[in-house]
Amino acid sequence: MFAYEFEGKSPQVHPEAFVAPTATLIGDVRIEKGASVWYGAVLRGDICTIIVREGANIQDNSVVHGGPDVTVEIGAHSTVAHACVFHGDSLGEKGLIGNDTTVLDGARIGAGTLVAAGSLVAPGTEIPDGVLAAGSPAQVKKPIEGTGAAFWVETNAPYYAELAKRHREGITPVD
C-alpha cells in the first residue's frame, strides 16, 4: 500500500484488514478489522476523515473523499464496488454501491440499500434503508426485500472478506 501522512495525520490500518499493495491512503483514513481496500483504490483523507468500518470493502479503482471537515463513513459490511467515486457522507451497514457509481457531497445511503451500477447520487440526496435505487439522478425504485438485488446486499461483503484473506496470505510479486 501507498500510505502518506498529511498535515500530521496518518492512515490507521487494523492488522486484520487487507489493503492492496497498489491502494493509496492519504491523511486521516481509518480501516477497521476485516475491511479491505483493493487495487488502485484511493482514499484521500486530506480535508476530511474517512472511516471504513469492520468488514466493509472498497473495490478496485474506486476513490473515496469528502468535503472540508466531513467524516465520510463506509458502514460495516458494506461495499463500494469497482470504479466508483464516493464523495458522499455515509453508506449504511450492508449497503452496496454498484460499479461505476458516483455519490456526491452530502449524500447518505441507508443500511441494506443497493444503488445500481452506473448511477449518480446527487448532492444532499438521502436514500433510505432497504431499497433499490438507480438512475441519474438515482431514485428509489422499490424495496429491496424479496428481489434478486437483496442477494448481492447479503452476500457481497462476506465474499470479499474471504477473498481479502486469500489475497493477504497469497499474493506474491512476480519479476
C-alpha positions in Angstrom: 0.0 0.0 0.0 1.0 3.6 -0.5 0.3 5.4 2.8 1.0 9.1 3.3 0.8 11.4 6.3 -0.8 14.7 5.6 -0.6 17.7 8.0 0.2 15.5 10.9 -2.5 12.8 10.2 -1.6 9.3 9.1 -3.7 6.4 7.9 -4.5 3.8 10.5 -5.0 0.2 9.3 -6.1 -2.6 11.6 -3.7 -5.6 11.3 -6.5 -7.9 10.2 -7.6 -5.6 7.3 -6.4 -6.0 3.8 -5.1 -3.1 1.8 -3.7 -4.0 -1.6 -0.2 -3.0 -2.4 -1.3 -0.5 -5.1 -4.0 1.2 -3.0 -3.3 4.7 -1.7 -4.3 6.0 1.7 -3.7 9.7 2.5 -4.1 11.5 5.8 -7.0 10.8 8.2 -8.1 7.4 7.0 -9.1 4.6 9.3 -9.5 1.0 8.1 -11.1 -1.3 10.7 -10.8 -5.0 11.3 -11.6 -7.3 8.4 -12.2 -4.4 6.0 -10.5 -4.3 2.6 -9.2 -1.7 0.2 -8.5 -3.1 -3.3 -6.0 -2.5 -6.1 -5.8 1.1 -7.4 -8.3 2.5 -4.9 -7.5 5.9 -3.4 -8.8 7.1 0.0 -7.9 10.7 0.4 -8.4 12.0 3.9 -6.7 15.3 3.5 -9.5 17.7 4.3 -11.9 15.1 5.6 -11.9 12.0 7.8 -12.6 8.6 6.2 -13.7 5.6 8.2 -14.1 2.2 6.6 -15.9 0.1 9.1 -15.4 -3.5 10.0 -15.8 -5.9 7.1 -16.5 -3.2 4.5 -14.8 -3.2 1.2 -13.6 -0.5 -1.2 -13.0 -2.2 -4.6 -10.6 -1.7 -7.4 -10.0 1.8 -8.8 -12.6 3.5 -6.5 -12.0 6.9 -5.0 -13.3 7.9 -1.5 -13.0 11.6 -0.5 -15.2 14.2 1.2 -15.7 17.9 1.7 -13.9 20.0 4.3 -14.3 18.8 7.9 -16.7 16.0 6.9 -16.5 12.5 8.3 -17.1 10.0 5.4 -18.3 6.7 6.9 -18.4 3.5 4.9 -20.6 1.3 7.1 -19.8 -2.2 8.5 -20.1 -5.0 5.9 -20.9 -2.6 3.1 -19.4 -2.4 -0.5 -18.2 0.4 -2.7 -17.8 -1.6 -5.9 -15.3 -1.2 -8.8 -14.5 2.2 -10.3 -16.8 4.3 -8.0 -16.4 7.8 -6.8 -17.8 8.1 -3.2 -17.8 11.8 -2.2 -20.9 11.5 0.0 -21.3 11.5 3.8 -22.2 7.9 4.5 -23.0 4.4 3.3 -25.0 2.4 5.8 -24.3 -1.1 7.1 -24.6 -3.7 4.4 -25.1 -1.0 1.8 -23.8 -1.6 -1.7 -22.8 1.0 -4.3 -22.7 -0.7 -7.7 -19.8 -0.5 -10.2 -19.1 2.9 -11.7 -21.5 4.8 -9.5 -20.9 8.4 -8.3 -22.1 9.6 -4.9 -21.8 13.3 -4.4 -21.4 15.7 -1.5 -23.7 15.3 1.5 -25.4 12.2 0.1 -26.4 9.5 2.6 -27.2 5.9 1.6 -29.2 3.8 4.0 -28.4 0.4 5.5 -29.1 -2.6 3.3 -29.6 -0.4 0.3 -28.3 -1.1 -3.2 -27.5 1.7 -5.6 -27.4 0.2 -9.1 -24.3 0.2 -11.2 -23.7 3.4 -13.2 -26.0 5.6 -11.1 -25.4 9.2 -10.0 -26.5 10.1 -6.4 -26.9 13.9 -6.5 -25.6 16.2 -3.7 -27.6 16.1 -0.5 -29.7 13.1 -1.5 -30.9 10.8 1.3 -31.7 7.2 0.1 -33.4 5.3 2.9 -32.7 1.9 4.3 -33.5 -1.3 2.5 -34.3 -0.1 -1.0 -33.0 -0.4 -4.6 -32.1 2.9 -6.1 -31.0 3.6 -9.7 -30.6 6.2 -12.3 -29.1 9.6 -12.9 -30.1 11.1 -10.7 -30.6 8.0 -8.5 -34.1 7.5 -7.3 -35.7 4.8 -5.1 -37.3 2.2 -7.3 -38.6 -0.3 -4.8 -38.0 -2.1 -1.5 -35.0 -4.5 -1.9 -36.6 -7.3 0.2 -37.7 -10.2 -2.0 -35.7 -9.0 -5.0 -32.6 -10.5 -6.7 -30.7 -7.4 -5.6 -31.2 -8.5 -2.0 -28.9 -11.4 -2.7 -26.0 -9.1 -3.6 -26.5 -6.9 -0.5 -26.3 -10.0 1.8 -23.5 -11.9 0.1 -21.1 -9.3 -1.4 -19.3 -8.2 1.8 -18.8 -11.7 3.2 -17.5 -12.9 -0.2 -15.0 -10.0 -0.3 -13.9 -10.6 3.4 -13.0 -14.2 2.5 -11.3 -13.1 -0.8 -9.3 -10.4 1.1 -7.9 -13.1 3.5 -6.8 -15.1 0.4 -5.1 -12.0 -1.1 -3.5 -11.0 2.2 -2.0 -14.5 2.5 -1.5 -15.4 -1.1 -0.3 -12.6 -3.4 3.3 -12.7 -4.5 5.1 -10.2 -6.6 6.3 -11.5 -10.0 9.6 -10.4 -11.5 
